[in-house]
Amino acid sequence: MAELVFFLGTMDCGKSTLALQTSYNYRQRGLRGIIFSMNDRAGTGKLSSRLGLITDAVEVTRETDFWQAVNRLRLAGRVDYLICDEVQFYTRSQVDQLARIVDEIGINVYGFGITTDFLTRLFPGSARMLELADRVERLQVEALCWCGARATHNARTVNGIMVREGEQVVVGDTDNRDVVAYEVLCRKHHMRGMTAESVRAGELSPRTLLEEHE
């Protein structure tokens, strides 16, 4: 039976790499699929991993109707599976459409994404995936905080300093000489707002701070 599967983890834990590997494995078995992505670091219509792997993808917008899109693409040939990267950015109704594709057409849907934003709040798309998925898989490759502990939270930084306000979705960029980026932290240092840059600026020893975990 077809399944809706949600692969989740923090940034830097290999979600996009696994998405690319999953698609490759199915193609090797002669199956045909569609790759969807949204706000990928490589640009519009791409799915890429930090390891340097990249492939073409169908770009998702908030207006994308997966039900209509998949049925239109099926006219051109068989569709056996969908790879959906960055599902945290999808709307709740779009995740509902993915579930409908599984249930009514019988196509496997594999979603990949992070669960919470820089304020530790659930993204709407991820929340809906958790509510509807037949199976939820946490990626086993652990991202690490600058201190060496397991990273569990995503932080937004401006010029290396953690911020706690702003829109939920902001793609990393350089604007007016301010560098907006993201960093994974353990819960303790996320709560304290301690990024790698702030530690360097304060001349604090990562080894000393790591001992606080013990």
N, C-alpha and C positions, 0 to 999 in steps of 0.2 A: 504494500500500500504506500501511496505517496505520503511524504511528511513535510511539515514546516519545521525547520531546525534553526535554532539561534545559537551561533558561536559568539561568545562574548569574552571580553577582557579589556584591560587598560590599553592605552596607547603603547606602542613599541613591543607588543607581545606576539606579533606575527599574524594578525588577523588577515590582512590583505595577502600575505604570502600563502596562507592556507587556502584562501579563496582561489588564488591562481592555481595552486596545486590541485585543488578539488576539481576545477574545470579541466585541467590537463588530464587527470586520471580518467574522467568520464569520456573525454574525447578519444583517449587511447582505447576505450572499449567500444568505440563506434557510436557513442551517444552524442546528441546534438543539444546544445544549450545556449542560453542568452545570458550575457554578463551585464549587470546594471551597476552603476556607481554614481556617486554624488559628491561634489566638492573635493575631488581627488587632488593630491599634491601635484600630480603631473599635468593637470589641466582638464578641460572639458572633454568628455567622451573617452576617458582613460581610467584604467585600474592599475595601480602601481604599488610596489612594496618598497620598503626602505632598503631592501637588499639589491635593488636595481632592476628587478623584474617589472615588466610593463606590458599591457595588452590593450586593445581597443575595447570600449564598452559603450553601452547605451546610457547617455547622461539622464539622470533623474532630476526633475524639478518638482516643485510643490503642486504643479498642475498635471503631472503624469498620472494617467489612469492605467494601472498595470493590467487590469482585466481587458480593456480594449487593446492595449499595446500587444499583449501576448496573443490574443486571438487574431490580430492583424498579422503578426509575424508567423503564426501557424499556417497562414495561407501560402507562405513561401516554402514551407517545409516542416518536418517533424520537430517538435520541441520536447526534450526529455527532462530538462532541469533548468532552474534559474539560479544564478549566483547574484546575490544582492549585497553589495558592500556599502558600508557607512549607513546602515539602516537606522541608526539613531536619528538621522536627519529626516527620515520619512515621516509623513503624517500618520495619525492613527488610522484614518480611512484607507490610506495606501497599504498599511499592514493588513487591514481587513480584506483588501483586494487580493493580496498574496495568499491569505488563508483560503479564500474562495477558489483561487486557481488550484490549490492543492486538493480541495474537497470535491470540486465539480469537474475539473479537467484531468486530475490525476498526475500533475507535474510536481516533482520534488522541488522545493524552494529552500535554499540555503542562505540564511541571512548572517551577516558579519557586522559587528559593531561594538562600541563601548556603551555602557549603561548610563553613566552619570556625567553631568557637565562639570565645569570648573567650580561650581558651588555645591557639588555632591548631590544635585537634584537629578532625578530620572529624566532622560529625554523622552518625549511623548512616543516616538517610534519604538524605542527600546522597551518602554513600559508595556506597550501593546504587544510586542513580540513575546515578552515574558508571560503575558496573560493568555496568549493564543498558541504558542509553540507546542508542537507535539514532543519536542525534545530540546533541552537547553544544555549546551556544552561549554564549560569554561576552559579556555585554552590553557594548556599545561606549561607553556613557555612563560616563565615569570619575568616581567619587567622589574627593574631594580631602581629604587630611589638613589639619589646621589650618595646617601650614607651607606648603601650596600644592603639595606633591608628590602623586603618585598614591597614593590610599589603597588598601591591599591587605589590611588586617587589621581585624577587629572587636574593639573593646575594651569591657569592662564597667567602668562607673565607679560609685562611691558618693560622692555629694556632689562630683562632678567629679574624684575621684582614682581612678586605675586600680587594679583589684583582680585578683589572680591565683589566687583560690580561690573555691569555691562550686559549686553544682549547675550542670550544663551548660545547663539551660533555666530561666531566670528572666526573666519578662516585666517590662519597665521599670515601676517603681512608686514610690510614696512610702510608706515604712513606718517608723514610730517616728521621723519627721522625717529619716530618711536617704533621699535621692533616688537610686534605682537607675536608671541610664540606660546608653545605649550610644553609642559614638563610633567613627568610622572613622579609622584612622591608617595612615601609611606603615609599612613593616616596621621601619625604624630607630627611629622613635619608639614603636612598639609594644614593641619589645625593651627600650627604655629606660623604658617606662612614663610617657611624657611626653604628657599630654593638654593640650587647650587651656586648661583651668582651672589645671592645675599650672604651665603656662608663665606665665599671667597672675599667679598667686600669687607666682611667683619673680621676676616682673618681667624676664623674659627676652624679647628681641626676636625675633618670628617670622622677621624678615628675616635676623637673625644666624644663627639655627638653620637656616634654609633653605640658607644658604651652605655648611653642612656637607655637603649632598648633592652639591655641585658639585666 
